[in-house]
Structures are given as structure tokens and as C-alpha cells.
């Protein structure tokens, strides 16, 4: 970096305005405490006093990894899903969740496992749309206090799984 680049970056750090773009919501912090959510626009930003943090709030999607779950009737299934969500309250998200995507993936996987464990394999196979709606409703209850809205849940893969044991009797511990 040359002198001019360094000087421009220095000036930009002290310009007392921040832009919140049309796909974002802003978070106003006053002395380090998240106070309110800001709409798109240009906002006063004074370091350490009135700081503005833009957060992407448009609809976003997450593809969940495949997980193995056992149904109510003891059938092992492998399931993967995707979820779409948006942010309704940026200040709450900013103050309550450190990494939203990671936390949302883990919470969605727990919710899917709970919903599948309550149903038989035949019920899941016959009424997959009902399973998706149950997952969405249950997940929404959990993430609503974070300022997040679940738009949709789609089960993208649901198959009966087979477990293979590579070493002898599953009830014994192999010796080393």
C-alpha cells in the first residue's frame, strides 16, 4: 500500500457517515450497546459513541448437511434439508447470536431430529409436506427471539439408511 491508499483509508475511518444498503438493516450501538434497528439509508457514525453496523437482512438460504436419525418405529433414515430465512430485527440478532448461520444450522438439525423421532417412517414417507411444516413451525418458535423469520424448510433428501459394522459384535469394544 502506498501513502495515498493509507491516507484515504484513514480518512474513510473518520467520516462520520455509514451507508446501510437496500438489502441490509443497520444496528445502532451507543457506547457499545445495541440500541435499535436502522432502515437503509445514510446514518451518523462516530467511532466508540454512535456506531452503525450493517447486517445483510434479505432472504438467505442454508443447505444443511446429511444426518442420520432413527424414527419412532426404529427405522434409520438419512435426511438432508435446506432452510430459507430473513432477519426481522437486526439489533436483536447482533446482540444475541454470535454467528447466525452456524447457530441456525445446528438448531435446524436438532429440530429435524426431534420431528423425525416423533414420527414413524411410513408417516414421514406419506406426508413429507407435513414434516416440513412441523420443522418450520418448531424452528420458528426457537429463532423468533433472535429476530429471525423462517421462510421455508425443504427436505431435499430422505432415505432409509443401513448401518454397517466393520468390526465384529457391536456390543463389544475392539481391543487395540
C-alpha positions in Angstrom: 0.0 0.0 0.0 1.3 3.4 -0.9 0.9 6.6 1.1 -2.2 7.7 -0.8 -4.1 4.4 -0.1 -3.2 4.6 3.6 -4.3 8.3 3.8 -7.7 7.5 2.1 -8.4 4.6 4.4 -7.5 6.8 7.4 -10.0 9.5 6.2 -12.7 6.9 5.5 -12.4 5.6 9.0 -13.2 9.0 10.4 -16.0 10.1 8.0 -19.0 10.3 10.4 -21.4 8.6 8.0 -22.2 4.9 7.2 -24.4 3.6 4.4 -26.9 0.8 5.1 -27.8 -0.6 1.7 -31.2 -1.7 0.5 -30.7 -5.4 1.2 -29.4 -4.6 4.8 -30.6 -3.5 8.1 -28.3 -1.5 10.4 -27.7 -1.8 14.1 -27.1 1.4 16.1 -24.8 0.9 19.0 -24.4 3.6 21.6 -21.3 3.2 23.7 -21.1 -0.5 22.7 -24.7 -1.4 23.5 -27.1 -2.3 20.6 -29.9 0.1 20.8 -32.1 -0.2 17.7 -32.5 -1.4 14.1 -32.0 1.1 11.3 -33.6 1.1 7.9 -31.5 1.5 4.7 -30.0 4.9 4.3 -27.1 7.1 5.4 -26.6 7.2 9.2 -24.4 9.2 11.6 -21.4 7.0 12.7 -19.0 8.3 15.4 -16.5 5.7 16.5 -17.0 4.4 20.0 -20.0 6.6 20.6 -22.7 6.1 17.8 -21.6 3.2 15.7 -23.6 1.7 12.8 -23.1 -2.0 11.8 -24.8 -3.1 8.5 -26.3 -6.7 8.6 -27.5 -8.5 5.5 -31.2 -8.9 6.0 -32.5 -10.1 2.6 -33.7 -13.7 2.3 -30.9 -16.1 2.7 -30.6 -19.9 2.5 -28.7 -22.6 4.2 -28.1 -26.2 3.0 -28.0 -28.5 5.9 -25.6 -31.5 6.0 -27.0 -35.0 5.8 -27.7 -36.5 9.2 -28.8 -39.9 10.4 -31.9 -40.1 12.6 -34.0 -43.0 13.9 -37.7 -42.8 13.5 -40.3 -43.6 16.2 -40.6 -47.2 14.8 -36.8 -47.8 14.8 -36.1 -47.2 11.2 -32.8 -45.4 10.5 -33.1 -42.6 7.9 -30.6 -40.2 6.4 -32.1 -36.8 5.9 -30.8 -33.5 4.5 -32.7 -30.3 4.1 -32.4 -26.6 3.3 -33.9 -23.6 5.0 -34.6 -20.1 4.0 -34.8 -17.2 6.4 -34.6 -13.5 6.7 -33.7 -11.1 9.6 -36.6 -9.0 11.0 -34.7 -7.4 13.9 -31.0 -6.7 13.2 -30.4 -5.3 16.7 -31.6 -8.4 18.4 -29.6 -10.7 16.1 -26.5 -8.5 16.6 -26.9 -8.7 20.4 -27.9 -12.3 20.9 -26.3 -14.6 18.3 -22.5 -14.6 17.6 -22.6 -16.5 14.3 -26.1 -16.7 12.9 -25.5 -19.2 10.1 -23.7 -21.7 12.2 -26.1 -21.4 15.1 -29.1 -21.7 12.7 -27.6 -24.9 11.1 -27.2 -26.6 14.5 -30.7 -25.6 15.7 -32.3 -26.7 12.4 -30.5 -30.1 12.6 -31.7 -30.6 16.2 -35.3 -29.6 15.2 -35.3 -32.0 12.3 -34.0 -34.9 14.5 -36.8 -34.2 17.1 -39.5 -34.0 14.4 -38.4 -37.3 12.8 -38.1 -39.1 16.1 -41.7 -38.4 16.8 -43.0 -40.0 13.6 -42.9 -43.4 12.0 -41.2 -44.0 8.7 -44.5 -44.7 6.9 -45.9 -41.5 8.2 -42.9 -39.5 7.1 -42.9 -41.0 3.6 -46.6 -40.5 3.1 -46.7 -36.9 4.4 -43.4 -35.2 3.8 -45.0 -31.8 3.4 -46.5 -32.1 6.9 -43.0 -32.9 8.2 -41.6 -29.8 6.5 -44.3 -27.6 8.0 -43.7 -29.1 11.5 -40.0 -28.4 11.2 -40.6 -24.8 10.1 -43.1 -24.1 12.9 -40.9 -25.6 15.6 -37.7 -23.9 14.3 -39.6 -20.6 14.1 -40.5 -20.8 17.8 -36.8 -21.2 18.6 -35.4 -18.4 16.4 -38.1 -15.8 16.8 -36.5 -14.3 19.9 -33.3 -13.8 17.9 -35.1 -11.5 15.4 -35.1 -14.2 12.6 -38.0 -15.4 10.5 -38.0 -18.8 8.9 -39.5 -18.6 5.4 -39.3 -22.2 4.4 -38.0 -25.6 5.0 -37.4 -28.2 2.3 -36.4 -31.8 2.9 -34.1 -32.4 0.0 -33.2 -36.0 0.7 -34.9 -38.6 2.9 -33.8 -42.2 2.5 -33.9 -45.3 4.7 -30.3 -45.8 5.8 -28.4 -49.0 6.5 -25.8 -49.2 9.3 -22.8 -51.3 8.6 -20.4 -52.5 11.4 -16.9 -53.0 10.3 -15.7 -54.9 13.4 -17.5 -58.0 14.8 -20.0 -57.8 17.6 -21.4 -54.2 18.1 -21.8 -54.9 21.8 -18.0 -55.4 22.4 -15.3 -52.9 22.3 -12.5 -53.8 19.9 -9.1 -54.2 21.6 -6.3 -52.1 20.4 
